[in-house]
Amino acid sequence: MTRKKRLPEQVVVVAGGSYGLGRATAVAAARRGADVVIGARTRQALDGALAEIEAAGANGLAVAADVSRREQVAELVDATVERFGRIDTYVANAMVTVYAEAHRLEDEELRRVFDVNFFGSVYGYWAALPHLCESHGRSSRSRRRFLTAVSHCRRRTAPPRPPCAPSSRARESNNGKNTQTSTSA
């Protein structure tokens, strides 16, 4: 069995790392000695989170990225590899929800929920996987980590958040099927 890298030896990427759980995850990893890269849309929030990461004594990088845009997720991953040379753990944390009754939802609102919650996770997986494999080797026994934050509302389907549950279910099923995927060289 391959030993998992200790956190102080890791480069951790947190998509959705400027607020809430993502920010707390990024700062906690920094306090334990990891190099931490955060991605999110809001520059001001990114700068605040980066200041906390650096105050914890860690090397950090903040990259403006909207996870619903595949090319921006690729830029987040590329910036990480350019700065730190690898990725050991990728945390897909970015999520949105809409507070509206189901019959009042606009198509664009529902699409945004799925674009961020589901496709943002998929785009992160696609972009990070080659680097995770490279960092940990291509053996199916290697300890690569792709983590997906899944909302507590994944089982709730009643208003006020009807799109939250299905997007979280899709995200959860995506995460469960591919975190230990092996690749052939």
Protein Blocks (a to p, Z undefined) as FASTA:
>chain_A
ZZdddfklpccddehilgcjllmmmmmmmmnopacddddfblklmmmmmmmmmmnopacd
dddddfklmklmmmmmmmmmmmnopafbdcdfbccdddddfklpcfklmmmmmmmmmmmm
mmmmmmmmmmmmmmnopafkbccdddddddfklmpcbdfblmlmmmmmmmmmmmmmmmmc
ccdZZ
